[in-house]
């Protein structure tokens, strides 16, 4: 096998090496049945056990209350941008969206095609350098739900604490930081997340939904888009992305073996601190995008003096097996994605490279 690189890609992203090795060992023979998990029926006993176990592991790690279900769907977070308002944005209601980056703006734009929406708060005017201030947040009895994006991969900001909304339903896109830290899931009516950052490979979308919310869901939409249908069928209404769910199962077991989400949060804080320290001590050579109070532990974004220097940074980093550091095409700059599976030594190596690059180019 060729040498494994340090993978800072933003998604699909790094997976834990022990998970990949276990999947490799079972690729041809899943649990001794003589077939790959990709070859068996989703109605088989073996897959039903896998499906149920994966939901239980998710609920255990996140301490999700009993009145919630965990679904494994398809279509990525982008499908959830439409599925949420199709189910819960009725003609008499308005959905409130908090804009903190590119993905929250896309979720808002999709909902606007379906019903009445409002921008409840936004940090667009500062180029999304911080999480929006909610002091002036105004909601009413006609607010169907409030939507936020917990971590912003493009701009490198994250919610440090989630708001309490006085009985209003809170919906969150947690695609890029779910499973990275503990949080109170009971604050939310619905959480969705594309798996390809922290939970597994692309192909499966996790939805955590409060069962009481299902009673208000719109039944006059295509069946495949109805949350109650997927809950009733235990995520098996249609053929699931079986291999992706299997990989999520292995990642959850790996997380549990590491000590759970509290331990992962501690490690993620340490990993990010190596890189943020270099930025803060660089005397402006590296310019962090996010304000310190809003910094993400999953996506660290910064710029250099000019585009030529940034290109040299990415090129030299790549030559040293530090991969995936180019910023998003809509933002530019540099982005280091330090998800759960990115090891501490990768972040230390990047920090040392950054110091050396500054010495040679500062």
C-alpha positions in Angstrom: 0.0 0.0 0.0 1.3 3.5 -0.8 1.9 5.9 2.0 -1.3 7.4 3.5 -1.4 11.2 3.2 -2.7 13.8 5.7 -6.2 14.4 4.3 -7.7 17.8 5.0 -10.4 17.5 2.3 -13.7 19.2 3.2 -16.0 16.3 2.2 -16.0 13.6 1.2 -13.4 13.6 3.9 -11.0 11.5 6.0 -12.3 8.2 7.5 -10.7 6.5 10.5 -8.0 4.1 9.3 -9.3 1.2 11.6 -12.7 1.6 10.0 -11.3 1.4 6.5 -9.3 -1.7 7.4 -12.3 -3.4 9.0 -14.4 -2.7 5.9 -11.6 -4.0 3.7 -11.5 -7.2 5.7 -15.3 -7.7 5.4 -15.7 -6.5 1.9 -16.1 -10.0 0.4 -17.6 -11.7 3.4 -19.9 -9.7 5.8 -20.0 -11.4 9.2 -19.4 -14.8 7.8 -22.4 -15.0 5.4 -20.2 -15.4 2.3 -21.5 -12.2 0.6 -20.6 -8.6 0.8 -22.9 -6.2 2.6 -23.4 -4.6 -0.8 -24.8 -7.9 -2.2 -27.4 -8.7 0.4 -31.1 -7.8 0.5 -32.1 -4.9 2.6 -34.9 -7.1 3.9 -32.5 -9.8 5.0 -32.0 -10.6 8.7 -28.4 -9.5 8.6 -29.2 -6.0 7.2 -32.2 -5.5 9.5 -29.9 -6.1 12.5 -27.3 -3.7 11.0 -30.0 -1.0 10.4 -31.4 -1.2 13.9 -28.0 -1.3 15.5 -26.9 1.8 13.7 -29.9 3.8 14.9 -29.3 2.6 18.4 -25.6 3.6 18.3 -26.5 7.1 17.0 -29.0 7.6 19.8 -26.5 6.3 22.4 -23.6 8.5 21.3 -25.7 11.7 21.0 -27.9 10.8 24.1 -31.0 11.3 21.9 -34.3 11.1 23.8 -36.6 8.1 23.3 -39.2 10.2 21.5 -36.9 10.7 18.5 -36.1 8.5 15.5 -32.9 8.4 13.5 -33.4 7.9 9.7 -30.9 6.9 7.0 -32.1 8.6 3.8 -30.6 9.6 0.4 -30.1 12.7 -1.6 -27.7 14.5 0.7 -28.4 17.7 2.8 -29.5 19.4 -0.5 -32.6 17.2 -0.6 -33.3 18.1 3.0 -33.3 21.8 2.0 -36.6 21.0 0.1 -37.9 18.1 2.2 -38.1 20.1 5.5 -40.3 22.9 4.0 -42.3 20.4 2.0 -43.3 18.6 5.2 -43.6 21.5 7.6 -44.1 24.8 5.8 -47.9 25.2 5.5 -49.6 28.0 3.6 -50.5 29.8 6.8 -47.0 29.7 8.2 -43.6 31.3 7.6 -40.2 29.6 8.0 -37.4 31.6 9.6 -33.9 31.1 8.4 -30.7 32.2 10.1 -28.0 32.9 7.5 -24.5 32.2 8.5 -22.9 31.0 5.3 -23.3 29.6 1.8 -25.2 26.4 2.8 -27.7 28.2 5.0 -28.3 30.6 2.1 -29.0 27.7 -0.2 -31.4 26.1 2.3 -33.2 29.5 2.5 -33.4 29.8 -1.3 -34.8 26.3 -1.7 -37.5 26.9 1.0 -38.5 30.2 -0.7 -39.6 28.2 -3.7 -42.0 26.2 -1.5 -43.6 28.7 0.8 -43.2 31.9 2.8 -39.8 32.5 4.4 -38.0 35.2 6.3 -34.4 35.9 7.1 -34.5 35.9 10.9 -30.9 36.9 11.3 -27.8 37.1 9.0 -24.1 37.8 9.1 -23.8 38.2 5.3 -22.9 41.9 5.8 -19.6 40.9 7.4 -19.0 38.2 4.8 -20.0 35.6 7.3 -17.1 36.2 9.7 -19.3 35.3 12.7 -22.4 33.6 13.8 -25.4 36.0 13.6 -26.5 38.0 16.6 -30.0 36.7 17.7 -30.8 39.6 20.1 -33.3 41.1 17.6 -34.8 37.7 16.6 -38.5 38.1 16.2 -40.7 35.0 15.9 -44.5 34.6 16.0 -47.2 32.0 16.4 -47.1 31.8 12.6 -43.4 30.7 12.5 -43.4 27.1 11.3 -39.8 26.5 12.3 -36.4 28.2 12.7 -33.5 26.8 10.6 -29.8 27.1 11.3 -26.6 25.6 10.0 -24.4 24.5 12.9 -21.0 24.7 11.2 -20.1 26.6 8.1 -17.6 24.7 5.9 -16.9 27.6 3.5 -16.2 30.4 6.0 -15.0 28.4 9.0 -17.5 29.5 11.6 -19.6 27.5 14.0 -22.3 27.9 16.7 -20.7 27.5 20.1 -24.1 27.2 21.8 -27.5 26.6 20.3 -30.4 28.9 21.1 -33.5 28.2 23.2 -36.5 29.4 21.2 -39.5 29.4 23.5 -41.4 26.5 22.1 -40.6 27.2 18.4 -39.3 24.2 16.4 -35.6 24.4 15.8 -34.2 22.7 12.6 -30.5 22.3 12.0 -28.2 21.3 9.2 -25.3 19.6 11.0 -23.6 18.0 8.1 -20.1 19.2 8.9 -20.0 18.9 12.7 -22.4 16.2 13.8 -20.6 13.7 16.1 -17.8 16.1 16.8 -19.0 17.2 20.3 -21.9 16.5 22.7 -25.0 18.8 22.5 -28.6 18.7 23.7 -30.6 17.1 20.9 -33.8 17.8 22.7 -33.5 21.5 21.7 -34.3 20.4 18.1 -37.3 19.2 16.3 -35.3 17.9 13.4 -31.5 17.6 12.6 -30.1 16.5 9.2 -26.6 15.8 8.1 -24.9 14.5 5.0 -22.6 11.7 6.3 -19.5 12.5 4.3 -17.7 14.8 6.9 -17.7 13.0 10.3 -20.2 10.1 10.1 -19.2 8.0 7.1 -18.9 8.1 3.3 -21.2 10.0 0.9 -24.4 8.3 0.0 -26.4 8.4 3.2 -28.1 11.3 5.0 -28.9 11.1 8.7 -32.1 12.7 9.9 -32.9 12.9 13.6 -36.6 13.8 14.1 -38.9 14.3 17.0 -41.9 12.0 16.7 -44.4 14.6 17.9 -43.3 16.7 14.9 -44.4 14.0 12.5 -48.1 14.6 13.5 -47.9 18.0 11.7 -46.2 16.7 8.5 -47.9 17.4 5.1 -49.2 14.2 3.5 -50.0 15.9 0.1 -46.5 15.6 -1.2 -44.8 12.7 -3.0 -44.5 9.6 -0.8 -40.8 9.4 -0.9 -40.5 12.9 0.6 -42.7 12.2 3.6 -40.8 11.8 6.9 -43.6 9.8 8.5 -43.4 7.2 5.7 -39.6 6.7 6.4 -40.2 6.5 10.1 -43.0 3.9 9.7 -40.7 1.8 7.5 -37.6 2.2 9.6 -35.7 3.8 6.8 -36.5 0.9 4.5 -39.3 2.4 2.4 -37.0 2.1 -0.6 -33.7 0.4 -1.0 -31.3 2.1 1.3 -27.6 3.0 0.6 -26.6 -0.2 2.4 -22.8 0.1 2.2 -22.9 3.7 3.4 -25.0 2.8 6.4 -22.6 -0.1 7.1 -19.7 2.3 7.1 -21.6 4.7 9.4 -22.1 1.7 11.8 -18.3 1.1 11.9 -17.6 4.8 12.4 -20.0 4.9 15.4 -18.4 1.9 16.9 -15.0 3.6 16.4 -16.2 6.8 18.1 -17.6 4.8 21.0 -14.2 3.0 21.4 -12.4 6.4 21.4 -14.4 7.5 24.5 -17.5 9.0 22.9 -18.3 12.6 21.9 -16.9 14.3 25.0 -13.5 12.8 24.3 -13.8 13.6 20.6 -14.6 17.3 21.5 -11.5 17.5 23.7 -9.3 16.0 20.9 -10.9 18.3 18.2 -10.2 21.4 20.4 -6.5 20.3 20.8 -6.1 19.6 17.1 -7.5 22.9 16.0 -5.5 24.8 18.6 -2.2 23.9 16.8 -3.3 25.6 13.6 -5.1 28.6 15.1 -2.0 29.3 17.3 0.1 29.6 14.1 -2.4 32.0 12.6 -2.7 34.1 15.7 1.1 34.3 16.2 2.0 35.0 12.5 1.7 38.8 12.8 -0.7 39.0 9.9 1.1 36.6 7.5 -1.9 34.3 7.9 -5.3 36.1 8.2 -8.0 34.0 9.8 -11.5 34.6 8.3 -13.7 33.8 11.3 -13.9 36.0 14.4 -12.3 34.2 17.3 -15.6 33.8 19.2 -17.2 32.0 16.2 -14.3 29.8 15.1 -15.0 26.3 13.8 -13.1 23.3 15.1 -14.0 21.5 11.9 -13.0 23.9 9.1 -10.1 26.4 9.7 -10.1 29.1 7.0 -7.5 31.8 6.3 -5.9 33.8 3.6 -2.4 34.9 2.7 -1.2 38.2 1.2 -2.1 37.3 -2.4 -3.3 34.6 -4.6 0.1 33.7 -5.9 1.3 33.0 -2.3 -1.7 30.9 -1.6 -1.1 28.8 -4.8 2.5 28.3 -3.6 1.3 27.3 -0.2 -1.1 24.7 -1.5 1.4 23.3 -4.0 4.2 23.0 -1.4 1.8 21.5 1.1 0.7 18.9 -1.4 4.3 17.9 -2.1 4.6 17.2 1.7 1.4 15.0 1.6 -0.8 17.7 3.2 -3.8 17.3 0.9 -7.0 19.2 0.3 -6.1 22.7 1.6 -7.4 24.9 -1.2 -10.3 27.0 -0.1 -13.8 26.6 -1.6 -14.1 27.9 -5.2 -16.6 30.6 -4.0 -14.5 31.9 -1.2 -10.8 31.2 -2.1 -8.0 31.2 0.4 -6.9 28.2 2.4 -9.1 25.7 4.3 -8.0 22.9 6.6 -10.8 20.5 7.5 -9.9 18.8 10.7 -12.8 16.4 11.1 -12.9 13.6 13.7 -10.9 11.2 11.6 -8.0 13.6 10.9 -5.3 12.6 13.4 -3.6 14.9 15.7 -0.3 14.3 14.0 -1.8 15.7 10.8 -2.6 19.0 12.5 0.8 19.2 14.1 2.4 18.5 10.7 0.3 21.3 9.1 1.2 23.8 11.8 4.9 23.1 11.4 4.6 23.5 7.6 2.8 26.8 8.1 5.6 28.1 10.4 8.3 27.0 7.9 6.4 28.5 4.9 6.2 31.8 6.8 9.9 31.7 7.6 10.7 31.3 3.9 8.1 33.7 2.5 7.4 36.3 5.2 
